[in-house]
């Protein structure tokens, strides 16, 4: 997966928006106004994703390219380094996992608004 396919994949999910809320190089994807994925468009392609704490420990033990996310809560966020060379099927699973974690925490009204706008 490259940054363009990552961006396209994220934007296909219901209710997703993209923007640069921090600076001009950190691309952030949100659902319901909450972040679920981000990447720096000027650095080597890596992706920060929300992750279940127990699952993130397992992932970090199994994959050297998965580390605690820089500048994020290390318990709830992971960074997939070298994402362009990472297993694409697993990367898609991790993006879906991150999206679902954030979507599931949204209020019922926001969830319904997203689902009804499709």
Residue, then its C-alpha position, 0 to 999 in steps of 0.5 A: x500500500x502506498x500513501x495514495x491508496x491509503x488515503x483512498x481506502x480511508x476516504x471510502x469509509x462512511x463519514x470520513x473526513x481528512x485535513x491538516x489540523x496540526x500542521x501542513x504535513x500531518x494528514x489526519x483522517x477522522x470519523x465523527x470528528x475523532x481521529x482514527x488515522x494519521x500520516x506525515x506526507x513528507x516523511x517515510x510512509x508510516x501510519x499512526x492508528x488507534x488500537x486496542x491496548x492488548x492487541x497493540x502489545x501483541x502486534x508490537x511483539x510480533x512485528x518490528x515495524x509496529x511501535x508505540x505512536x509518536x506524540x500519541x497515547x502509547x497505550x491506545x495508538x500504534x505506528x506502522x513504520x515502513x507502511x509501504x512495505x508492510x503486509x497490505x492485508x494486515x494493514x487493511x485489518x489495522x485501519x478497519x480496527x482503528x476506524x471501528x474503535x473510534x466509530x463505536x465510541x461515537x454518540x448514537x446520534x452521530x453514528x446514525x447521522x453518518x449511516x443515514x447520509x450514505 
